[in-house]
């Protein structure tokens, strides 16, 4: 079943839907299904100890404060250069907080380059460049409920066009056990299971940005504080797995 999500109306973009999976190569669908099964396995082992994904990241981090990164100093894999952290600040109904996922310069595919566009604020450059891939909204029970693509000022990243960010997605993997092995496995699998969704989200993000730039030609929209989310989409692990099993059968 397709789910509608409303983008910021001022951007003038059409409603965004979950992508149809029927046309994807069978090998990719099978990979997505394996990732979904990995996610369910992570839930299983966490629930046996009365734990959840968000609780694992917050464990031992002291008093929970809005805007602070959890865990402190983020999670980074020095081999893949994938990175993520959790925080909360939006106060949206149904959302406890969200994960931000990134890929550092050393992990990017050859030939990727920052977008060529005028900007007022400096971006991380060279070896310090970092691309925001997707943010994952979580509910109060520690389960994912949505994906969104923030504006540049929100993530503090280097801005890459959707086509380059999409090439980075398969390179995101956290392959160690800190702060939690099941959480890192879950995070890595989420970007595989919802790969087509993220790809569609990033393309919608670029269209939304261009619509904003057309409306505000004298401003650096990437730094406009009243433009925080460029695209968003609700998700369901269970619904996506059900669709995958139907398509593959």
N, CA, C and O of each residue as an XYZ file, in Angstrom:
996
protein
N       0.835     -1.188      0.000
C       0.000      0.000      0.000
C       0.873      1.241      0.000
O       1.831      1.331      0.767
N       0.551      2.184     -0.845
C       1.319      3.420     -0.893
C       0.835      4.361      0.203
O      -0.353      4.411      0.523
N       1.784      5.110      0.773
C       1.435      6.047      1.825
C       1.791      7.457      1.388
O       2.887      7.706      0.888
N       0.866      8.367      1.578
C       1.104      9.747      1.193
C       1.788     10.499      2.329
O       1.484     10.291      3.504
N       2.696     11.354      1.965
C       3.304     12.247      2.942
C       3.341     13.635      2.342
O       3.678     13.800      1.169
N       3.004     14.615      3.122
C       2.930     15.985      2.624
C       4.266     16.677      2.812
O       4.787     16.727      3.926
N       4.823     17.207      1.743
C       6.004     18.044      1.843
C       5.570     19.440      2.265
O       4.375     19.730      2.329
N       6.514     20.282      2.547
C       6.170     21.652      2.899
C       5.397     22.285      1.750
O       5.883     22.348      0.621
N       4.204     22.745      2.047
C       3.323     23.242      0.999
C       3.933     24.418      0.248
O       3.709     24.579     -0.952
N       4.698     25.233      0.950
C       5.257     26.411      0.295
C       6.226     26.049     -0.814
O       6.481     26.859     -1.706
N       6.770     24.830     -0.767
C       7.708     24.412     -1.799
C       6.995     24.073     -3.103
O       7.625     23.981     -4.156
N       5.688     23.890     -3.029
C       4.926     23.629     -4.232
C       5.182     22.269     -4.841
O       4.984     22.082     -6.041
N       5.621     21.312     -4.032
C       5.919     19.984     -4.549
C       4.713     19.062     -4.396
O       3.913     19.249     -3.480
N       4.566     18.068     -5.277
C       3.466     17.109     -5.145
C       3.687     16.191     -3.948
O       4.796     16.086     -3.425
N       2.626     15.535     -3.528
C       2.734     14.590     -2.424
C       3.705     13.474     -2.775
O       3.779     13.039     -3.924
N       4.442     13.018     -1.783
C       5.440     11.978     -1.992
C       4.876     10.641     -1.532
O       4.247     10.560     -0.477
N       5.097      9.598     -2.315
C       4.595      8.271     -1.995
C       5.757      7.298     -1.824
O       6.850      7.508     -2.350
N       5.493      6.227     -1.073
C       6.460      5.144     -1.020
C       6.618      4.574     -2.426
O       5.638      4.482     -3.166
N       7.838      4.189     -2.807
C       8.057      3.740     -4.182
C       7.455      2.368     -4.453
O       7.348      1.531     -3.556
N       7.067      2.153     -5.696
C       6.645      0.820     -6.114
C       7.877     -0.070     -6.195
O       8.906      0.353     -6.723
N       7.794     -1.283     -5.688
C       8.945     -2.176     -5.652
C       8.927     -3.213     -6.772
O       9.922     -3.901     -7.003
N       7.793     -3.324     -7.466
C       7.644     -4.400     -8.446
C       8.670     -4.341     -9.569
O       9.036     -5.382    -10.115
N       9.136     -3.163     -9.923
C      10.045     -3.053    -11.049
C      11.513     -3.202    -10.710
O      12.360     -3.130    -11.600
N      11.831     -3.407     -9.446
C      13.232     -3.521     -9.058
C      13.795     -4.894     -9.410
O      13.048     -5.872     -9.447
N      15.102     -4.984     -9.670
C      15.715     -6.294     -9.955
C      15.484     -7.266     -8.800
O      15.478     -6.875     -7.632
N      15.299     -8.511     -9.142
C      15.000     -9.520     -8.124
C      16.136     -9.642     -7.106
O      15.890     -9.864     -5.921
N      17.362     -9.497     -7.566
C      18.493     -9.597     -6.643
C      18.443     -8.487     -5.594
O      18.761     -8.712     -4.427
N      18.043     -7.290     -6.017
C      17.947     -6.201     -5.041
C      16.797     -6.443     -4.068
O      16.931     -6.189     -2.871
N      15.683     -6.927     -4.571
C      14.562     -7.232     -3.690
C      14.956     -8.276     -2.647
O      14.585     -8.166     -1.478
N      15.707     -9.286     -3.074
C      16.149    -10.316     -2.134
C      17.091     -9.731     -1.085
O      17.043    -10.120      0.082
N      17.948     -8.797     -1.501
C      18.850     -8.136     -0.560
C      18.061     -7.306      0.445
O      18.386     -7.284      1.633
N      17.037     -6.633     -0.029
C      16.188     -5.852      0.873
C      15.467     -6.755      1.868
O      15.333     -6.417      3.044
N      15.008     -7.902      1.384
C      14.321     -8.839      2.275
C      15.262     -9.359      3.358
O      14.869     -9.476      4.519
N      16.490     -9.667      2.985
C      17.469    -10.115      3.986
C      17.722     -9.016      5.016
O      17.857     -9.296      6.208
N      17.785     -7.758      4.550
C      17.983     -6.644      5.473
C      16.786     -6.522      6.419
O      16.955     -6.260      7.610
N      15.592     -6.710      5.891
C      14.404     -6.658      6.742
C      14.402     -7.745      7.785
O      14.034     -7.509      8.936
N      14.813     -8.942      7.389
C      14.908    -10.039      8.352
C      15.959     -9.741      9.413
O      15.795    -10.111     10.576
N      17.044     -9.070      9.012
C      18.070     -8.656      9.969
C      17.493     -7.666     10.981
O      17.792     -7.749     12.172
N      16.679     -6.744     10.516
C      16.032     -5.784     11.407
C      15.153     -6.501     12.419
O      15.193     -6.189     13.609
N      14.358     -7.460     11.954
C      13.497     -8.217     12.863
C      14.314     -9.010     13.870
O      13.914     -9.142     15.026
N      15.446     -9.536     13.446
C      16.314    -10.273     14.361
C      16.878     -9.346     15.429
O      16.982     -9.731     16.594
N      17.237     -8.139     15.045
C      17.721     -7.165     16.032
C      16.624     -6.843     17.039
O      16.887     -6.756     18.239
N      15.402     -6.665     16.560
C      14.291     -6.436     17.483
C      14.127     -7.612     18.436
O      13.898     -7.421     19.630
N      14.243     -8.822     17.912
C      14.027    -10.026     18.731
C      15.008    -10.075     19.895
O      14.608    -10.277     21.042
N      16.304     -9.889     19.598
C      17.295    -10.027     20.672
C      17.193     -8.861     21.651
O      17.458     -9.036     22.841
N      16.817     -7.683     21.178
C      16.644     -6.556     22.091
C      15.435     -6.769     22.999
O      15.501     -6.504     24.199
N      14.333     -7.246     22.425
C      13.129     -7.437     23.234
C      13.317     -8.503     24.302
O      12.686     -8.433     25.357
N      14.171     -9.489     24.049
C      14.415    -10.534     25.057
C      14.983     -9.948     26.340
O      14.797    -10.506     27.421
N      15.679     -8.818     26.219
C      16.245     -8.146     27.394
C      15.451     -6.893     27.748
O      15.923     -6.046     28.507
N      14.232     -6.775     27.190
C      13.367     -5.624     27.434
C      14.056     -4.329     27.019
O      13.996     -3.331     27.737
N      14.712     -4.347     25.854
C      15.443     -3.200     25.334
C      14.860     -2.789     23.987
O      14.070     -3.523     23.393
N      15.254     -1.611     23.511
C      14.894     -1.178     22.158
C      16.025     -0.345     21.583
O      16.969      0.002     22.293
N      15.934     -0.025     20.313
C      17.010      0.653     19.599
C      17.365      1.983     20.247
O      18.538      2.253     20.504
N      16.369      2.813     20.513
C      16.640      4.127     21.090
C      17.202      4.012     22.496
O      18.154      4.710     22.844
N      16.621      3.138     23.304
C      17.108      2.962     24.660
C      18.559      2.537     24.720
O      19.287      2.946     25.624
N      18.995      1.718     23.766
C      20.384      1.283     23.725
C      21.336      2.450     23.467
O      22.416      2.517     24.054
N      20.934      3.363     22.593
C      21.790      4.508     22.272
C      21.852      5.494     23.437
O      22.872      6.149     23.652
N      20.754      5.592     24.186
C      20.707      6.525     25.313
C      21.305      5.941     26.592
O      21.592      6.680     27.534
N      21.490      4.651     26.632
C      21.925      3.992     27.866
C      23.285      4.517     28.319
O      24.237      4.575     27.541
N      23.354      4.898     29.600
C      24.612      5.350     30.177
C      25.037      6.734     29.767
O      26.171      7.134     30.031
N      24.144      7.487     29.119
C      24.501      8.806     28.603
C      24.044      9.947     29.506
O      24.152     11.115     29.132
N      23.538      9.620     30.684
C      23.102     10.663     31.598
C      21.744     11.212     31.232
O      20.997     10.590     30.476
N      21.422     12.379     31.768
C      20.124     12.999     31.541
C      19.939     13.331     30.065
O      20.831     13.880     29.418
N      18.764     12.987     29.547
C      18.467     13.234     28.135
C      18.143     14.706     27.933
O      17.251     15.249     28.585
N      18.868     15.346     27.029
C      18.679     16.762     26.747
C      18.437     16.961     25.249
O      19.096     16.350     24.408
N      17.487     17.820     24.946
C      17.216     18.126     23.538
C      18.459     18.705     22.871
O      19.221     19.453     23.485
N      18.647     18.351     21.618
C      19.733     18.803     20.744
C      21.063     18.088     21.008
O      21.904     18.040     20.111
N      21.281     17.536     22.195
C      22.531     16.814     22.441
C      22.604     15.576     21.552
O      21.583     14.972     21.224
N      23.832     15.204     21.166
C      24.038     14.009     20.360
C      24.150     12.788     21.275
O      24.787     12.836     22.327
N      23.515     11.693     20.844
C      23.611     10.419     21.578
C      24.007      9.316     20.613
O      23.377      9.156     19.568
N      25.051      8.546     20.947
C      25.926      8.764     22.091
C      26.819      9.990     21.878
O      26.914     10.524     20.773
N      27.459     10.416     22.945
C      28.359     11.547     22.869
C      29.462     11.265     21.831
O      30.026     10.171     21.811
N      29.763     12.236     20.985
C      30.771     12.116     19.928
C      30.327     11.244     18.756
O      31.141     10.923     17.890
N      29.053     10.854     18.714
C      28.490     10.095     17.589
C      29.074      8.680     17.501
O      30.001      8.318     18.226
N      28.499      7.903     16.593
C      28.997      6.560     16.276
C      29.660      6.637     14.906
O      29.061      7.125     13.948
N      30.889      6.158     14.817
C      31.651      6.258     13.568
C      32.402      4.955     13.335
O      33.013      4.411     14.255
N      32.355      4.459     12.110
C      33.134      3.292     11.727
C      34.346      3.780     10.931
O      34.185      4.291      9.823
N      35.554      3.632     11.475
C      36.735      4.173     10.792
C      37.081      3.455      9.494
O      37.854      3.983      8.695
N      36.534      2.272      9.264
C      36.803      1.550      8.014
C      35.864      1.986      6.895
O      36.301      2.205      5.765
N      34.582      2.112      7.206
C      33.613      2.495      6.176
C      33.380      3.989      6.120
O      32.898      4.510      5.115
N      33.724      4.691      7.208
C      33.494      6.128      7.362
C      32.022      6.487      7.431
O      31.637      7.620      7.142
N      31.198      5.518      7.815
C      29.793      5.788      8.108
C      29.684      6.362      9.518
O      30.517      6.078     10.379
N      28.661      7.161      9.744
C      28.508      7.845     11.020
C      27.030      8.081     11.296
O      26.252      8.303     10.368
N      26.639      8.035     12.566
C      25.267      8.400     12.921
C      25.201      8.892     14.356
O      26.113      8.662     15.151
N      24.112      9.571     14.675
C      23.812      9.932     16.053
C      22.307     10.082     16.193
O      21.579     10.157     15.203
N      21.857     10.125     17.434
C      20.438     10.284     17.751
C      20.258     11.561     18.549
O      21.079     11.884     19.407
N      19.192     12.283     18.270
C      18.831     13.403     19.135
C      17.356     13.744     18.938
O      16.674     13.155     18.100
N      16.884     14.698     19.718
C      15.481     15.110     19.652
C      15.404     16.608     19.803
O      16.167     17.210     20.558
N      14.459     17.218     19.066
C      14.259     18.658     19.211
C      13.018     19.151     18.500
O      12.602     20.290     18.713
N      12.416     18.326     17.662
C      11.358     18.842     16.788
C       9.996     18.918     17.475
O       9.171     19.759     17.118
N       9.754     18.042     18.461
C       8.482     18.062     19.159
C       7.301     17.686     18.284
O       6.180     18.128     18.536
N       7.535     16.872     17.255
C       6.444     16.453     16.380
C       5.605     15.379     17.056
O       6.119     14.567     17.824
N       4.329     15.384     16.768
C       3.428     14.384     17.321
C       3.853     12.988     16.870
O       4.010     12.735     15.675
N       4.036     12.104     17.815
C       4.398     10.720     17.508
C       5.875     10.463     17.402
O       6.290      9.306     17.347
N       6.707     11.526     17.369
C       8.152     11.330     17.257
C       8.839     11.604     18.590
O       8.670     12.666     19.188
N       9.620     10.618     19.042
C      10.450     10.830     20.227
C      11.720     11.573     19.858
O      12.131     12.496     20.560
N      12.349     11.170     18.749
C      13.581     11.785     18.261
C      13.926     11.168     16.923
O      13.085     10.509     16.311
N      15.144     11.368     16.459
C      15.512     10.830     15.153
C      17.016     10.609     15.063
O      17.807     11.253     15.752
N      17.379      9.682     14.196
C      18.772      9.425     13.864
C      19.156     10.238     12.628
O      18.374     10.361     11.685
N      20.362     10.787     12.646
C      20.956     11.379     11.449
C      22.080     10.455     10.984
O      22.918     10.044     11.788
N      22.101     10.131      9.702
C      23.136      9.256      9.149
C      23.990     10.029      8.153
O      23.490     10.868      7.404
N      25.293      9.729      8.159
C      26.255     10.448      7.328
C      27.262      9.485      6.707
O      27.404      8.340      7.136
N      27.948      9.978      5.695
C      29.128      9.301      5.170
C      30.229     10.344      5.029
O      30.029     11.391      4.413
N      31.403     10.049      5.609
C      32.532     10.963      5.535
C      33.251     10.834      4.197
O      33.072      9.860      3.465
N      34.062     11.833      3.899
C      34.709     11.937      2.589
C      35.473     10.676      2.208
O      35.387     10.221      1.068
N      36.222     10.106      3.152
C      37.069      8.955      2.827
C      36.266      7.725      2.414
O      36.821      6.809      1.808
N      34.980      7.685      2.726
C      34.162      6.539      2.360
C      33.337      6.740      1.110
O      32.612      5.834      0.700
N      33.430      7.909      0.492
C      32.592      8.212     -0.665
C      33.116      7.549     -1.939
O      34.319      7.323     -2.066
N      32.223      7.235     -2.886
C      32.656      6.638     -4.160
C      33.526      7.597     -4.951
O      33.372      8.813     -4.837
N      34.432      7.067     -5.748
C      35.241      7.936     -6.610
C      34.347      8.763     -7.530
O      33.322      8.286     -8.016
N      34.750      9.997     -7.755
C      34.020     10.842     -8.683
C      32.922     11.674     -8.069
O      32.330     12.511     -8.750
N      32.631     11.463     -6.780
C      31.620     12.297     -6.145
C      32.215     13.653     -5.796
O      33.383     13.750     -5.421
N      31.419     14.682     -5.921
C      31.888     16.042     -5.637
C      30.731     16.855     -5.093
O      29.581     16.623     -5.465
N      31.022     17.808     -4.213
C      29.957     18.663     -3.680
C      29.221     19.392     -4.805
O      29.776     19.634     -5.877
N      27.991     19.727     -4.543
C      27.190     20.467     -5.520
C      27.836     21.817     -5.798
O      28.369     22.463     -4.896
N      27.779     22.228     -7.044
C      28.298     23.538     -7.433
C      27.133     24.517     -7.396
O      26.316     24.555     -8.316
N      27.060     25.295     -6.346
C      26.000     26.268     -6.194
C      26.456     27.332     -5.198
O      27.211     27.024     -4.276
N      26.015     28.567     -5.366
C      26.444     29.627     -4.447
C      25.939     29.359     -3.041
O      24.806     28.914     -2.856
N      26.777     29.629     -2.054
C      26.355     29.460     -0.668
C      27.096     30.445      0.222
O      28.276     30.731      0.020
N      26.375     30.955      1.209
C      26.917     31.985      2.085
C      27.772     31.402      3.205
O      28.802     31.972      3.562
N      27.352     30.279      3.754
C      28.066     29.653      4.864
C      29.084     28.648      4.328
O      28.821     27.987      3.324
N      30.235     28.522      4.977
C      31.222     27.531      4.532
C      30.732     26.106      4.770
O      30.090     25.821      5.781
N      31.041     25.220      3.832
C      30.738     23.802      3.982
C      32.010     23.061      4.381
O      33.104     23.513      4.043
N      31.903     21.940      5.085
C      33.097     21.114      5.302
C      33.705     20.718      3.965
O      32.984     20.312      3.053
N      35.010     20.829      3.839
C      35.668     20.622      2.550
C      36.763     19.569      2.634
O      37.213     19.197      3.718
N      37.185     19.092      1.444
C      38.303     18.164      1.352
C      38.074     16.915      2.182
O      37.020     16.285      2.103
N      39.078     16.562      2.984
C      38.967     15.381      3.827
C      37.957     15.520      4.932
O      37.576     14.524      5.548
N      37.505     16.748      5.204
C      36.498     16.987      6.236
C      35.079     16.976      5.684
O      34.118     17.113      6.441
N      34.942     16.814      4.377
C      33.606     16.793      3.773
C      32.793     15.645      4.356
O      33.329     14.578      4.657
N      31.509     15.877      4.509
C      30.632     14.847      5.067
C      29.241     15.030      4.471
O      28.729     16.148      4.403
N      28.638     13.938      4.045
C      27.330     13.990      3.395
C      26.269     13.422      4.320
O      26.430     12.331      4.868
N      25.186     14.164      4.493
C      24.032     13.626      5.216
C      23.240     12.760      4.252
O      22.930     13.185      3.139
N      22.912     11.548      4.677
C      22.199     10.619      3.809
C      20.695     10.646      4.056
O      19.918     10.926      3.144
N      20.285     10.355      5.291
C      18.857     10.360      5.617
C      18.707     10.442      7.130
O      19.595     10.035      7.878
N      17.580     10.969      7.564
C      17.234     10.968      8.983
C      16.071      9.996      9.186
O      15.175      9.895      8.348
N      16.104      9.283     10.314
C      15.101      8.258     10.613
C      14.341      8.668     11.868
O      14.922      8.735     12.952
N      13.059      8.939     11.731
C      12.214      9.311     12.867
C      11.839      8.073     13.672
O      11.522      7.023     13.114
N      11.879      8.217     15.003
C      11.588      7.107     15.901
C      10.444      7.477     16.848
O      10.325      8.628     17.270
N       9.615      6.503     17.171
C       8.544      6.786     18.124
C       9.002      6.529     19.558
O      10.151      6.149     19.786
N       8.120      6.732     20.508
C       8.485      6.618     21.916
C       8.790      5.181     22.327
O       9.344      4.957     23.403
N       8.440      4.207     21.494
C       8.707      2.804     21.801
C      10.013      2.319     21.179
O      10.384      1.155     21.331
N      10.711      3.222     20.474
C      12.001      2.869     19.896
C      11.931      2.218     18.534
O      12.834      1.471     18.159
N      10.851      2.493     17.768
C      10.700      1.906     16.440
C      10.584      3.014     15.386
O      10.084      4.100     15.678
N      11.046      2.738     14.163
C      11.041      3.769     13.114
C       9.655      4.032     12.558
O       8.866      3.110     12.353
N       9.370      5.307     12.316
C       8.057      5.683     11.779
C       8.160      6.549     10.525
O       7.157      6.782      9.850
N       9.368      7.030     10.208
C       9.469      7.883      9.031
C      10.902      8.181      8.640
O      11.839      7.954      9.405
N      11.048      8.694      7.431
C      12.322      9.170      6.919
C      12.155     10.631      6.543
O      11.074     11.049      6.129
N      13.219     11.408      6.685
C      13.153     12.770      6.181
C      14.523     13.249      5.750
O      15.553     12.744      6.195
N      14.507     14.245      4.865
C      15.721     14.859      4.338
C      15.749     16.303      4.797
O      14.930     17.102      4.342
N      16.671     16.666      5.686
C      16.703     18.033      6.213
C      17.450     18.995      5.307
O      18.179     18.581      4.405
N      17.262     20.270      5.554
C      18.022     21.298      4.883
C      19.477     21.246      5.359
O      19.774     20.641      6.389
N      20.376     21.877      4.611
C      21.801     21.786      4.932
C      22.146     22.342      6.303
O      22.966     21.762      7.015
N      21.534     23.454      6.683
C      21.885     24.066      7.958
C      21.526     23.165      9.136
O      22.147     23.241     10.196
N      20.522     22.311      8.945
C      20.107     21.403     10.013
C      21.188     20.368     10.288
O      21.503     20.081     11.443
N      21.756     19.808      9.221
C      22.707     18.697      9.351
C      24.154     19.152      9.392
O      25.026     18.383      9.794
N      24.434     20.401      8.979
C      25.802     20.895      8.989
C      26.726     20.149      8.057
O      27.921     20.035      8.331
N      26.199     19.642      6.967
C      26.982     18.786      6.076
C      27.506     19.552      4.871
O      27.299     20.757      4.733
N      28.178     18.826      4.020
C      28.555     19.309      2.697
C      27.420     18.917      1.764
O      26.962     17.775      1.814
N      26.955     19.818      0.922
C      25.775     19.516      0.109
C      26.162     18.764     -1.155
O      26.970     19.236     -1.955
N      25.570     17.586     -1.321
C      25.761     16.767     -2.523
C      24.421     16.586     -3.214
O      23.388     16.430     -2.564
N      24.452     16.609     -4.521
C      23.242     16.354     -5.292
C      22.738     14.944     -5.018
O      23.490     14.069     -4.589
N      21.448     14.744     -5.275
C      20.833     13.459     -4.989
C      21.558     12.312     -5.671
O      21.750     11.260     -5.062
N      21.967     12.493     -6.930
C      22.587     11.382     -7.650
C      23.882     10.921     -6.971
O      24.205      9.733     -6.994
N      24.624     11.857     -6.368
C      25.843     11.474     -5.665
C      25.525     10.874     -4.307
O      26.154      9.895     -3.905
N      24.567     11.438     -3.595
C      24.184     10.883     -2.297
C      23.643      9.459     -2.456
O      23.886      8.602     -1.606
N      22.913      9.211     -3.541
C      22.376      7.871     -3.790
C      23.507      6.870     -3.996
O      23.403      5.725     -3.557
N      24.585      7.285     -4.656
C      25.736      6.402     -4.853
C      26.430      6.072     -3.533
O      27.119      5.058     -3.423
N      26.247      6.921     -2.550
C      26.886      6.693     -1.246
C      26.121      5.684     -0.388
O      26.713      5.048      0.484
N      24.830      5.531     -0.620
C      24.005      4.715      0.265
C      24.536      3.302      0.480
O      24.571      2.847      1.624
N      24.958      2.577     -0.578
C      25.443      1.205     -0.338
C      26.715      1.146      0.496
O      27.085      0.075      0.977
N      27.389      2.274      0.674
C      28.635      2.292      1.433
C      28.423      2.543      2.924
O      29.366      2.499      3.714
N      27.181      2.803      3.291
C      26.915      3.036      4.716
C      26.821      1.693      5.445
O      25.948      0.875      5.156
N      27.723      1.486      6.381
C      27.698      0.271      7.202
C      28.489      0.532      8.471
O      29.616      1.025      8.421
N      27.896      0.201      9.603
C      28.578      0.291     10.901
C      28.900     -1.130     11.326
O      28.004     -1.895     11.681
N      30.180     -1.483     11.291
C      30.608     -2.866     11.483
C      31.434     -3.014     12.758
O      32.550     -3.533     12.732
N      30.875     -2.553     13.867
C      31.500     -2.799     15.172
C      30.409     -2.813     16.240
O      29.229     -2.661     15.923
N      30.791     -2.990     17.479
C      29.813     -3.270     18.532
C      29.530     -2.106     19.469
O      28.798     -2.282     20.443
N      30.084     -0.915     19.212
C      29.812      0.206     20.106
C      28.850      1.191     19.447
O      29.026      1.491     18.266
N      27.852      1.703     20.143
C      27.525      1.438     21.553
C      26.681      0.192     21.747
O      26.427     -0.223     22.878
N      26.242     -0.414     20.631
C      25.386     -1.597     20.697
C      25.467     -2.331     19.367
O      25.186     -1.759     18.314
N      25.852     -3.596     19.425
C      25.955     -4.373     18.188
C      24.614     -4.502     17.475
O      24.557     -4.265     16.268
N      23.511     -4.873     18.175
C      22.237     -4.963     17.439
C      21.775     -3.635     16.866
O      21.160     -3.611     15.800
N      22.056     -2.523     17.548
C      21.654     -1.219     17.002
C      22.442     -0.901     15.738
O      21.875     -0.395     14.770
N      23.742     -1.188     15.732
C      24.550     -0.927     14.543
C      24.128     -1.819     13.382
O      24.108     -1.375     12.234
N      23.793     -3.064     13.672
C      23.287     -3.955     12.627
C      21.954     -3.443     12.102
O      21.709     -3.447     10.896
N      21.097     -3.003     13.011
C      19.789     -2.459     12.637
C      19.957     -1.240     11.734
O      19.305     -1.129     10.696
N      20.839     -0.328     12.140
C      21.043      0.900     11.367
C      21.531      0.587      9.953
O      21.027      1.143      8.977
N      22.510     -0.303      9.853
C      23.038     -0.669      8.538
C      21.954     -1.287      7.665
O      21.865     -0.993      6.473
N      21.131     -2.145      8.264
C      20.083     -2.824      7.502
C      18.964     -1.875      7.091
O      18.347     -2.065      6.043
N      18.695     -0.864      7.898
C      17.631      0.087      7.562
C      17.904      0.790      6.239
O      16.978      1.030      5.465
N      19.165      1.123      5.972
C      19.492      1.832      4.737
C      19.474      0.916      3.521
O      19.492      1.389      2.385
N      19.440     -0.394      3.754
C      19.272     -1.347      2.656
C      17.785     -1.604      2.407
O      17.313     -1.505      1.274
N      17.056     -1.931      3.468
C      15.623     -2.203      3.313
C      14.903     -1.019      2.685
O      14.054     -1.193      1.811
N      15.240      0.175      3.127
C      14.559      1.371      2.633
C      15.387      2.143      1.608
O      15.186      3.342      1.412
N      16.313      1.448      0.960
C      17.129      2.094     -0.057
C      16.310      2.784     -1.133
O      16.564      3.956     -1.415
N      15.323      2.107     -1.759
C      14.524      2.775     -2.796
C      13.742      3.963     -2.260
O      13.545      4.952     -2.965
N      13.298      3.866     -1.016
C      12.567      4.969     -0.394
C      13.491      6.175     -0.220
O      13.107      7.310     -0.502
N      14.708      5.914      0.244
C      15.661      7.004      0.459
C      16.050      7.649     -0.865
O      16.186      8.870     -0.950
N      16.228      6.834     -1.890
C      16.559      7.378     -3.203
C      15.461      8.330     -3.675
O      15.746      9.428     -4.153
N      14.210      7.903     -3.538
C      13.097      8.760     -3.941
C      13.046     10.015     -3.075
O      12.757     11.105     -3.569
N      13.324      9.859     -1.797
C      13.313     10.986     -0.872
C      14.366     12.020     -1.256
O      14.094     13.221     -1.232
N      15.570     11.560     -1.610
C      16.650     12.476     -1.970
C      16.331     13.226     -3.258
O      16.634     14.413     -3.377
N      15.733     12.552     -4.204
C      15.345     13.246     -5.444
C      14.270     14.293     -5.159
O      14.296     15.392     -5.714
N      13.323     13.936     -4.285
C      12.294     14.897     -3.907
C      12.904     16.067     -3.147
O      12.465     17.208     -3.298
N      13.914     15.786     -2.330
C      14.632     16.842     -1.609
C      15.206     17.871     -2.575
O      15.062     19.075     -2.368
N      15.861     17.388     -3.636
C      16.454     18.296     -4.613
C      15.393     19.122     -5.333
O      15.587     20.313     -5.578
N      14.273     18.487     -5.672
C      13.196     19.235     -6.328
C      12.625     20.295     -5.388
O      12.337     21.420     -5.797
N      12.469     19.915     -4.130
C      11.949     20.861     -3.147
C      12.895     22.045     -2.968
O      12.456     23.192     -2.876
N      14.194     21.761     -2.921
C      15.180     22.834     -2.776
C      15.110     23.803     -3.951
O      15.142     25.019     -3.763
N      15.015     23.264     -5.155
C      14.957     24.128     -6.329
C      13.692     24.995     -6.319
O      13.717     26.149     -6.747
N      12.593     24.425     -5.828
C      11.360     25.212     -5.737
C      11.525     26.357     -4.750
O      11.058     27.468     -5.001
N      12.183     26.094     -3.635
C      12.447     27.147     -2.655
C      13.389     28.209     -3.233
O      13.190     29.403     -3.011
N      14.396     27.780     -3.961
C      15.353     28.737     -4.540
C      14.671     29.637     -5.572
O      15.026     30.806     -5.726
N      13.697     29.080     -6.267
C      12.956     29.878     -7.238
C      12.129     30.947     -6.526
O      11.981     32.062     -7.026
N      11.597     30.602     -5.366
C      10.784     31.546     -4.614
C      11.636     32.603     -3.914
O      11.185     33.729     -3.703
N      12.867     32.241     -3.556
C      13.714     33.142     -2.777
C      15.062     33.324     -3.479
O      16.097     32.864     -2.998
N      15.026     33.982     -4.591
C      16.209     34.087     -5.438
C      17.329     34.900     -4.802
O      18.490     34.750     -5.183
N      17.004     35.748     -3.850
C      18.019     36.597     -3.225
C      18.538     36.003     -1.912
O      19.299     36.658     -1.199
N      18.140     34.786     -1.591
C      18.552     34.174     -0.329
C      19.290     32.871     -0.575
O      19.094     32.214     -1.597
N      20.145     32.504      0.382
C      20.755     31.185      0.380
C      19.802     30.257      1.117
O      19.834     30.163      2.344
N      18.956     29.574      0.358
C      17.901     28.764      0.957
C      18.476     27.672      1.847
O      17.843     27.283      2.828
N      19.657     27.175      1.525
C      20.281     26.131      2.336
C      20.514     26.584      3.770
O      20.722     25.753      4.654
N      20.482     27.894      4.012
C      20.713     28.427      5.351
C      19.468     29.087      5.950
O      19.548     29.671      7.030
N      18.331     29.005      5.277
C      17.111     29.625      5.778
C      16.556     28.827      6.955
O      16.191     27.661      6.803
N      16.492     29.451      8.119
C      16.066     28.746      9.327
C      14.601     28.357      9.327
O      14.193     27.501     10.111
N      13.812     28.959      8.477
C      12.401     28.570      8.415
C      12.162     27.463      7.393
O      11.021     27.051      7.184
N      13.205     26.985      6.765
C      13.113     25.841      5.846
C      13.988     24.740      6.431
O      15.192     24.691      6.179
N      13.373     23.859      7.213
C      14.182     22.843      7.886
C      14.079     21.462      7.255
O      15.075     20.742      7.189
N      12.903     21.082      6.792
C      12.716     19.771      6.174
C      12.343     19.961      4.713
O      11.414     20.703      4.394
N      13.071     19.288      3.824
C      12.816     19.419      2.391
C      11.968     18.285      1.833
O      11.304     18.460      0.812
N      11.977     17.124      2.487
C      11.145     16.000      2.051
C      11.014     15.032      3.213
O      11.916     14.920      4.042
N       9.891     14.334      3.271
C       9.677     13.362      4.337
C       8.719     12.274      3.882
O       7.963     12.453      2.928
N       8.762     11.151      4.573
C       8.002      9.984      4.156
C       7.764      9.054      5.346
O       8.714      8.728      6.058
N       6.523      8.616      5.582
C       6.291      7.619      6.636
C       6.766      6.254      6.164
O       6.737      5.962      4.969
N       7.201      5.422      7.094
C       7.646      4.075      6.743
C       7.116      3.057      7.741
O       6.746      3.396      8.865
N       7.088      1.831      7.315
C       6.735      0.705      8.176
C       7.584     -0.488      7.768
O       7.513     -0.945      6.628
N       8.379     -0.987      8.690
C       9.191     -2.178      8.408
C       8.285     -3.341      8.030
O       8.543     -4.039      7.049
N       7.225     -3.550      8.803
C       6.344     -4.692      8.579
C       5.633     -4.607      7.232
O       5.552     -5.602      6.511
N       5.116     -3.426      6.885
C       4.422     -3.280      5.601
C       5.372     -3.481      4.427
O       5.013     -4.098      3.424
N       6.592     -2.950      4.561
C       7.562     -3.086      3.476
C       7.967     -4.537      3.294
O       8.108     -5.006      2.165
N       8.156     -5.255      4.397
C       8.483     -6.677      4.299
C       7.337     -7.463      3.681
O       7.571     -8.371      2.884
N       6.112     -7.128      4.033
C       4.964     -7.828      3.446
C       4.918     -7.602      1.938
O       4.620     -8.523      1.179
N       5.211     -6.379      1.507
C       5.230     -6.086      0.065
C       6.346     -6.864     -0.620
O       6.144     -7.425     -1.698
N       7.522     -6.900      0.001
C       8.643     -7.630     -0.586
C       8.310     -9.105     -0.743
O       8.580     -9.693     -1.790
N       7.737     -9.700      0.271
C       7.417    -11.131      0.196
C       6.365    -11.392     -0.878
O       6.424    -12.402     -1.579
N       5.400    -10.478     -1.005
C       4.406    -10.645     -2.060
C       5.025    -10.541     -3.439
O       4.738    -11.354     -4.318
N       5.879     -9.535     -3.634
C       6.504     -9.342     -4.941
C       7.420    -10.506     -5.293
O       7.423    -10.970     -6.433
N       8.188    -10.975     -4.335
C       9.132    -12.070     -4.595
C       8.443    -13.409     -4.792
O       9.003    -14.314     -5.412
N       7.231    -13.539     -4.268
C       6.517    -14.814     -4.425
C       5.844    -14.908     -5.788
O       5.199    -15.912     -6.090
